[in-house]
Amino acid sequence: MGNGDLESWGSTKNRGAPPPPPPASYHASSSPYNTESSDKQWTSWLVPMIVVANVAMFLVVMIVNDCPKNHNSSLEGDCVAKFLGRLSFQPLKENPLFGPSASTLEKLGALEWSKVVNGHQAWRLISCIWLHAGVVHLLANMLSLVFIGIRLEQQFGFIRVGVLYMLAGIGGSILSALFITSNISVGASGALFGLLGAMLSELLTNWTIYANKAAALFTLVIIILVNLAVGMLPHVDNFAHIGGFLTGFLLGFVLLIRPQFSWQERRHLPAEARSKSKYTVHQYVFWIISMILLIAGFTVGLVMVFKGENGNDHCSWCHYLSCVPTSKWRCDNR
């Protein structure tokens, strides 16, 4: 990749952030996501803490990077915002996202296939989720996390959303490690796409308690398809997006299941009868199938990664899921 390629500096894959869904995703009466239940709302504190942790980690990365001390200005130009001292950014030709060098990210835990496989550094599957390529990358991901995550945490609590966020991030890292073997990858968008996937499966499994179901489903599907399509642009790690989305989609059936109300049959009954809830057969079916697929997917994926297998050898067309070459750009996803 050329040094001036957007988001590819130092052969780094940037996990782009998904734009947030409509702000009034739940509870507002005008929203297509309006539920017909009166579940209590939790106080959101985990998502803000994740944002703080990501910002703090970025500051640590920039301090370690120390551009004025470690950068050779004769090669790529001067550091950007030198008045920040150790926090100044790499030259824009090297990193157009206002951030550190690729070597710094690699040293601090970026996902790199050779180090995971040959160096037995499995911890990179987790550490890469907490690293960002620059200020632009960090802001995009954290704004998306605030819009998506706080609403989910208010509905389902910090435990379920925290587990969902981490497992979706790891799922994205596993798929990325299987198909992106020549570049490093950083970013939290695999976890963010997991939250989007969980929103979709939560809508499907808790279908009977939602009003305006068709509008809600249509809105979510459009948001997801647009974001996955954007991920097919060059130098964006769409495999992390897809892996995170699929993991979150399955986890939504497992973690975000809620008691159902037979509103069509009971809406005219007394309040005490109408409040009785139950899980439906389709919820149990989704739960069992999702658990089987999650266990199988993580097991097979991890085994393939640690055996050093390249997913592109088993799927000759899969690299097009992360980048579609055109006359305007070339792809380097393998």
C-alpha positions in Angstrom: 0.0 0.0 0.0 1.2 3.5 -0.7 2.1 5.7 2.2 -0.6 8.2 1.3 -3.5 5.8 1.1 -6.3 6.8 3.5 -6.4 4.6 6.6 -3.8 2.2 5.2 -0.7 4.0 6.5 1.9 1.5 7.6 -0.3 -1.3 6.1 -2.8 -0.8 8.9 -6.5 -1.8 8.6 -8.8 0.7 10.2 -12.1 -0.7 11.5 -14.4 2.1 10.5 -17.3 3.0 12.8 -20.9 2.4 11.9 -23.1 5.5 11.9 -25.5 5.4 14.8 -29.1 4.3 14.3 -31.9 6.9 14.8 -31.5 8.5 18.2 -35.1 7.5 19.3 -34.5 3.8 18.9 -36.5 2.7 21.9 -39.3 3.9 24.2 -40.3 7.1 22.3 -43.9 6.8 21.2 -43.0 8.1 17.7 -40.3 5.5 17.2 -40.8 2.4 15.2 -39.0 0.6 18.0 -41.6 1.5 20.6 -42.3 -1.5 22.8 -45.7 -2.4 24.3 -44.1 -3.3 27.6 -43.1 -1.2 30.6 -39.7 -2.6 31.5 -37.6 -0.6 33.9 -34.6 1.3 32.6 -31.2 0.7 34.0 -28.7 3.5 34.6 -26.0 3.4 32.0 -22.5 3.5 33.4 -20.6 0.8 31.6 -20.7 2.3 28.1 -19.4 5.7 29.4 -16.6 3.8 31.2 -15.7 2.0 28.0 -15.5 5.4 26.3 -13.2 6.7 29.0 -11.0 3.6 28.8 -10.6 4.0 25.0 -9.7 7.6 25.3 -7.2 6.9 28.1 -5.7 4.1 26.0 -5.3 6.4 23.1 -3.5 8.9 25.2 -1.1 6.1 26.5 -0.5 5.1 22.9 0.3 8.7 21.9 2.7 9.1 24.8 4.5 5.9 23.9 4.5 7.0 20.3 6.3 10.3 21.1 6.6 11.5 17.5 9.1 14.3 18.2 11.6 11.8 19.6 11.0 8.8 17.5 10.1 10.2 14.1 12.6 10.9 11.3 11.3 14.2 9.8 13.5 13.8 6.8 11.5 10.9 5.6 7.8 11.9 5.9 7.8 15.4 7.2 7.3 17.0 10.5 5.0 15.8 13.3 1.6 17.4 13.3 0.6 19.7 16.2 4.1 19.7 17.7 2.9 22.0 20.5 1.4 18.9 22.0 4.8 17.5 22.7 4.8 13.8 23.1 1.2 13.7 22.2 1.8 15.2 18.7 0.7 13.2 15.7 2.6 11.4 13.0 2.8 13.3 9.6 -0.4 13.2 7.7 1.3 11.4 4.8 2.0 8.6 7.2 -1.2 8.7 9.2 -4.1 10.9 7.9 -6.2 10.1 10.9 -4.2 12.1 13.3 -2.6 9.3 15.3 0.4 7.2 16.1 2.7 5.2 13.8 1.8 1.7 12.7 4.8 0.4 14.5 3.6 1.9 17.8 0.2 0.2 17.4 1.8 -3.1 16.6 4.0 -2.8 19.7 1.0 -2.1 21.9 -1.3 -4.9 20.8 -2.6 -4.4 17.2 -4.0 -7.5 15.6 -1.3 -9.0 13.4 -1.6 -12.5 12.0 2.0 -13.6 12.3 2.3 -12.5 15.9 -0.9 -14.3 16.9 0.0 -17.5 15.0 3.8 -17.7 15.2 4.3 -15.6 18.3 1.4 -17.3 20.2 0.1 -13.8 21.2 -3.6 -14.6 21.4 -4.1 -11.6 23.7 -4.0 -9.5 20.5 -7.4 -10.7 19.6 -8.6 -8.6 22.6 -6.1 -5.8 22.9 -6.7 -4.6 19.3 -10.3 -3.8 20.3 -9.0 -1.0 22.6 -6.6 0.6 20.1 -7.5 3.2 17.5 -5.6 4.5 14.5 -6.1 8.2 15.2 -8.3 10.9 16.7 -10.8 10.7 13.7 -11.1 6.9 14.1 -11.5 7.2 17.9 -14.2 9.9 17.7 -16.2 8.0 15.1 -16.2 4.8 17.1 -16.9 6.4 20.5 -19.8 8.5 19.2 -21.4 5.4 17.6 -20.9 3.5 20.9 -22.6 6.3 22.9 -25.6 6.3 20.5 -26.0 2.6 20.3 -24.6 1.3 23.6 -26.3 3.5 26.1 -29.7 2.7 24.8 -29.0 -1.0 25.0 -27.5 -0.8 28.5 -30.5 1.2 29.7 -32.8 -1.7 28.5 -30.7 -4.8 29.4 -28.2 -3.8 32.0 -24.4 -3.6 32.1 -23.7 -7.3 32.4 -25.4 -8.4 29.2 -24.2 -5.5 27.2 -20.7 -5.8 28.5 -20.5 -9.5 27.6 -22.1 -8.8 24.2 -19.5 -6.0 23.5 -16.5 -8.1 24.4 -17.5 -11.3 22.7 -18.6 -9.5 19.5 -15.2 -7.7 19.5 -13.4 -11.0 19.8 -15.6 -12.6 17.1 -14.6 -9.7 14.8 -10.9 -10.2 15.6 -11.1 -13.9 14.9 -12.6 -13.5 11.5 -10.2 -10.7 10.7 -7.2 -12.8 11.7 -8.5 -15.6 9.4 -8.7 -13.4 6.3 -6.4 -10.4 6.9 -2.9 -11.9 7.1 -0.7 -9.2 5.6 -1.8 -6.1 7.6 -2.4 -5.1 11.2 -5.9 -4.2 12.4 -7.2 -2.0 15.2 -10.5 -0.6 16.3 -13.7 -1.2 18.3 -16.1 -1.3 15.4 -16.3 -5.2 15.5 -17.8 -4.8 18.9 -20.0 -1.9 17.6 -21.3 -4.0 14.8 -22.0 -6.7 17.4 -24.3 -4.2 19.1 -26.1 -3.6 15.8 -26.5 -7.3 15.2 -27.9 -7.8 18.7 -30.4 -5.0 18.1 -31.7 -6.9 15.1 -31.9 -10.3 16.8 -33.5 -8.7 19.9 -36.2 -7.3 17.6 -36.8 -10.6 16.0 -36.8 -12.7 19.2 -39.0 -10.2 21.1 -41.2 -9.5 18.1 -44.6 -9.6 19.9 -43.8 -6.7 22.3 -42.9 -4.2 19.6 -45.2 -1.7 17.9 -44.6 -0.8 14.2 -42.6 -4.0 13.7 -42.2 -3.7 10.0 -40.9 -0.1 10.2 -38.4 -1.1 13.0 -37.1 -4.1 11.0 -36.8 -2.1 7.8 -34.9 0.7 9.5 -32.4 -1.6 11.2 -31.8 -3.7 8.1 -31.1 -0.6 6.0 -28.7 0.7 8.6 -26.8 -2.6 8.7 -26.6 -3.0 5.0 -25.3 0.5 4.4 -22.6 0.0 7.0 -21.5 -3.3 5.7 -21.4 -1.8 2.2 -19.2 1.0 3.4 -16.9 -1.6 4.8 -16.3 -2.9 1.3 -14.2 0.2 0.5 -10.5 -0.2 0.5 -8.3 -0.2 3.7 -11.3 -0.8 6.0 -11.4 -4.2 7.8 -14.9 -5.4 6.9 -14.1 -8.9 8.2 -14.0 -7.4 11.7 -17.4 -5.8 11.0 -18.9 -9.0 9.7 -17.5 -11.2 12.4 -18.7 -8.8 15.1 -22.1 -8.5 13.5 -22.6 -12.2 13.2 -21.4 -12.8 16.8 -23.7 -10.0 18.1 -26.6 -11.3 16.1 -26.4 -14.7 17.6 -25.7 -13.4 21.1 -28.8 -11.2 20.9 -31.0 -14.4 20.8 -29.2 -15.7 23.8 -28.7 -12.6 26.0 -31.5 -10.2 25.1 -34.4 -12.5 25.3 -37.4 -11.0 27.2 -40.7 -12.4 28.4 -43.4 -12.1 25.7 -46.9 -10.8 26.1 -49.8 -12.2 24.1 -51.2 -8.8 23.4 -53.5 -9.8 20.6 -55.4 -12.3 22.8 -55.1 -10.5 26.1 -55.4 -6.8 25.4 -59.0 -6.7 26.6 -58.4 -8.7 29.7 -57.9 -7.2 33.2 -54.5 -5.8 33.9 -53.4 -8.6 36.2 -54.1 -11.2 33.5 -52.5 -9.1 30.8 -49.3 -8.8 32.8 -48.6 -12.5 32.8 -45.6 -13.2 30.5 -43.9 -16.3 29.0 -41.3 -17.3 26.6 -42.5 -18.5 23.3 -41.4 -21.7 21.4 -39.5 -19.7 18.8 -37.5 -17.9 21.5 -36.3 -21.3 22.8 -35.5 -22.5 19.3 -33.5 -19.3 18.5 -31.7 -19.6 21.9 -30.6 -23.3 21.3 -29.6 -22.8 17.7 -27.6 -19.6 18.5 -25.7 -21.2 21.4 -24.7 -24.2 19.1 -23.6 -21.8 16.3 -21.7 -19.6 18.8 -19.8 -22.5 20.4 -19.1 -24.1 17.0 -18.0 -20.8 15.4 -15.7 -19.7 18.2 -14.1 -23.2 18.4 -13.6 -23.7 14.7 -12.4 -20.1 14.2 -9.8 -20.2 17.0 -8.5 -23.6 15.9 -8.1 -22.3 12.4 -6.3 -19.2 13.6 -3.9 -20.9 15.9 -3.1 -23.5 13.2 -2.1 -20.6 10.9 -4.7 -21.3 8.3 -5.6 -18.6 5.8 -9.3 -18.3 5.3 -8.8 -17.1 1.7 -7.4 -20.6 0.9 -10.8 -22.1 1.8 -12.9 -19.3 0.2 -11.5 -17.8 -3.0 -14.1 -15.0 -3.2 -14.4 -14.0 0.4 -11.8 -11.3 0.1 -14.4 -9.3 -1.9 -16.4 -9.0 1.2 -13.8 -6.6 2.6 -12.9 -4.7 -0.6 -14.2 -4.7 -4.2 -11.5 -3.6 -6.6 -12.4 -0.9 -9.2 -10.6 1.3 -11.6 -10.3 3.9 -8.8 -8.6 1.8 -6.2 -6.9 -1.6 -5.7 -7.4 -4.0 -2.8 -4.8 -5.7 -0.6 -6.9 -7.7 1.8 -5.2 -11.1 1.8 
